Amino acid sequence: MSAYFILTHTITDLERYQNEYVPLVLPFIAKYNGEIVVASFDAAEPLQGSPEKGVVVLRFPSEEAVRGFVNDPEYQPAKELRITITTNANAVLAPEFQMP
């Protein structure tokens, strides 16, 4: 069953995010058979509350693949870069919905 990595954040250095972080993260998404479903750097439209405007949704084939992606030792330098050029980041792993 598919699982999703959902990230919201504010990007504080868009140029570095696009030119440094994105090229670093793409091979790790591919390594875990992930697919980019949503990638909005700063244009997500708030419909309720005060969420961050940067939203990323990645679909992976399983929860284990999401955890593998997030915890991959080789991904950690890229993750640290993302953390330094963003604020207010929140990330969750969510399983695909199955009708009861």
Order of alpha helices (4+ residues) and beta strands (2+ residues): beta-alpha-beta-beta-alpha-alpha-beta
